[in-house]
Amino acid sequence: MKNNLDTQQNVKQSIPINDRFLDILKYYNYSGYKLSQETNISQSQITHIKSYRNKVSDDVMEEILIKFPQVNKVWLLTGEGPMLKASPLTPSQQKNILKKLKKLFISLRNRITKDQQQAFKQYEAILSQENIILTNELIEEITDTFPDINKEWLLSNKGAMFLTDEGSINGKDITHTIGNLKSKNDTAEVTPIPEQSYMMVEYADLAVSAGMLGGDFSESFVENLPETHKRLIPREYREGNYLVVRVNGDSMDDGTKRSLSDDDEILIRLWTDGMDTLPIHNKLFVLTTRSGHIVKQITKIDRKKQQITCHSFNPLYPDQFVDFEEIIQVFTVEKIVNSKIRL
């Protein structure tokens, strides 16, 4: 009887460490099956841990720490301290590097191999977490997993975003984005005005562009573009990565003031946060998908189906349904910057 009571007590005492085990799986967006496939922890062990039948063993703990080296061992054992190891990076450094990582992952999506897809999804989930602590260990993991990432660019803004782009214009392979676009107005010039009041951004024609929109959005990159591939706009917007694009077609034209008409040029801002925070009630969007670029109103985000509903102002165009996995980039429409007079 005493042995049975001791066993029941041990099981009860194992609950906190089991909860911390489950917290780790939730944080890294791992299912029990996925963890069992990538470690030496069996599916039955995970099931017993989840049901509190067995406590997290030393072997399981070591596997977790090997798989997720940024997890704080003291926290896993005792619950004391933060879940992740403290970062030697300052809050300002973490913020800047995290911003660059999110931007980098948008470009990285089209460069990864099939073998890297699982790791890409894992790190993408980590980077989307609120209150993430960015450590040197995590940065090392990411750059080791995706060796084309230029660590110097990430940490000190030196060179190109990707090592394979080092020989291109300002570290960006223009043919990979929109460097070969041609404007209808080859003679347009910009009248010089006070620099502090305006900023130069890249211009793209959605009718002929393919793949991702935008270069690396740096000032030096834009300066090297042909005059027909950039626009001068008021510096009246908050910090972010901006682009001017030409609207193609009449799907967003219903004849009212809210319309975006064919040939209108609109200022758009790259959205770097998650789908859950998209401002769908007060913004229109430009989406870069695997099928091309679309300008739409988003009326619904279905998290269960992993799908968004895209609506056109023009009633002749039916709603479109786009799967999350088809979306490469999301831009918010900020303003019409050039519109033709229509009689």
Buried (B, 14 or more C-beta within 10 A) or exposed (E): EEEEEEEEEEBEEBEEBBEBBBBBBEBBBBEBEBBBEBBEBEEEBBEBBBEEEBBBBEEBBBBBBEBBBBBBBEBBEEEEEEBBBEBEBEEEEBEBBBBBBBBBBBBBBEBBEEEBEEBBEBBBEBBBBEEBBBBBBBBEBBBEBBEBBBBEBBBEEEBBBBBBBEEBBBBBBBEBBBBEBEBEEEEEEEEEEEEEEBBBBBBBBBBEBBBBBBBBBBEEBBEBBEBBBBBBBEEEEEEBBBBBBBBBBBBBBBEEEEBBBBBBBBBBBBBBEBBEEBEBEEBBBBBBBEEEBBBBBBEEBEEEEEBBBBBBBEEEBEEBEBEEEBBBBBBBBBBBBBBEEEE
